[in-house]
Amino acid sequence: MKIRDSVAFVTGANRGIGLAFAQELLTGGARKVYAAARQPERIPLAGVESVRLDVTSPEDVAAAARQCTDVNLLINNAGIALWTGFLAPDSIEAARSEMETNTSGGRACRSRRHRYGQRNYSSKGQAYIRSSTSAERSRSRGR
């Protein structure tokens, strides 16, 4: 995948590796970078187009897909790690929330990409990258 002149969409772009992806895309010459987060006002990077997106919300995913039809590089980085103990009272709900965000959210974004932006994805160069924020969070907690 060629970065120069690409149109990229990065989920979880408000901090950590998602923010670093967005910065590197700009540095690498991407024509446009959509930076998506649940709270886009918290994206501290000039030069990107901020997009409101909660990957677990079908409405948000559909709205972002309709708004960003020129995307040819999707970096699905959004993820959570709630660090709930296995026997904690809310452990089942926490596990469901993590699974919904970290797996189902990624599939929803990828599925919408195909539905709304099909014309931009050809054998000439499309990319879908699935990242994870869990490793970053693990390091910060000393694990």
Secondary structure, DSSP 4 states (H G I P E B T S, - for coil): ---TT-EEEEESTTSHHHHHHHHHHHHTT-SEEEEEESSGGG---TTSEEEE--TT-HHHHHHHHHH-TT--EEEE---------TTSTTHHHHHHHHHIIIIIHHHHHHHHHHHHSGGG--TT--EEEE--SHHHHHHHTT-
